[in-house]
Amino acid sequence: MKLPEEGILLRIFIGESDTHQGRALYHEIVRKARELNMAGATVLRGMAGFGAASRIHTSRLLRLSEDLPVVIEIVDTEERVQKILPFLDETVREGLVTMEKVRIIKYRYDDEP
């Protein structure tokens, strides 16, 4: 897949325990991105963070219930990013979704087995 030099970075900030139809929300977002033939998606698990409710979430060993922050990043064309927004509007109940223009330097993959 060839991407143009300019693209859109979509970031979705949610909690690790957020779900959609009984499945991990971050997994469902990645699945939807693949279904829409987007260039790719990466899920990052945070060590600590807080959101609108100001509850601090950390990965401390003694903490029994964890709801660590998760960030899903997707870089693609603006047209393709627009296609996933209705799904995010439906599924992201708590969190933050951002978009920003980015300059794509390189996007390559080895398609040989």
N, C-alpha and C positions, 0 to 999 in steps of 0.2 A: 504494500500500500504506500503510495506516495502522498505525503502531506505538503501543503503549501508552506511557504516560509513563515506566514503569520497564522496563528491559531488561537484557540481559547482554552484556558486552564479552568476546569470546573473542579471546585473543592466542596466536598460534603462533609460536614462535621457532625457526627452523631455519637451515641454511646454504644459501647460494645454489646450491651444487653438489649438494645432496641431490636424489635422484631417486626416482621410483616408476614401475615398468614402463618404464624408459628415458626418461621425460619429467620435466621439472623438477617437483619436488614442490610448490613454491608454485603453479604453474599447475594442477596436479591438484587441489589443495585449493580453489582458486577455482572450478574447473570443478564440483567436487562441491557446493560451496555454491550455485552457480547451479542445478544439477540439483535440489537440495532446496528451491528457491524461497526462499532466504534473502534478506533485505533488501539485502545487498550485502557486498562484501569489498574490502579495500584491501591491497596488498602494498607494504611499505616496505623499501628496501634501505639497510642501515646503512653508515656510513663506516668504522667500527671496532667491535670488540667481542671478547669471549671468553666461552667457556661452561665446562661442567664439566671439560673437558680442559685448561683454562687456556691454550690456544694463542691468541695475539692475532692477529686477522684485521684487516687494514687495507686501504685502497684506495690505498696508495702507488704512485706511477707506476712505480718500478723493480721492484715485486713481479711475478713472472712467473705464479705460480699464485694465483688469488684464490678464496677461499671466504668471501665477505663475509656478514655476518649479514643475515637476512631476517626480517621480522615481518609476519605476515598478521593483520589485524584485521577482526573481524566483529561487528556489533552487531545483535541481533535478540531475539526473545522467548526465554525460557528453554526452552520446548518445542521451538522450532526449533533452538536451539544443541545441545540434547541429541541431536538426530537426526544430527549430523555427528560426534559423539564416537567412535562405533565406527570410522568411517573413519580418523580421526586416530590411534586406538589401533593400527590395522593399518599405517598408512603412515609415521608419524613414528618413525623408529628412534633418532635422536639429536635432542634439542631440549628445549623446554619448552612446555607448554600451560597457560595460566592463564585463569580466568574470574572476573569481578567484576561486581557489580551496578552499573548506571549509570542516571542520570536522562537521559532523552531530551528535549532541548529542542525540536528541530525536525528533521523528516525530510520533505523535499518534493522533488518532481521535476516537470519540465514535460513532460507527455505529448503536447503538441501538436507536429506536425512543423515 
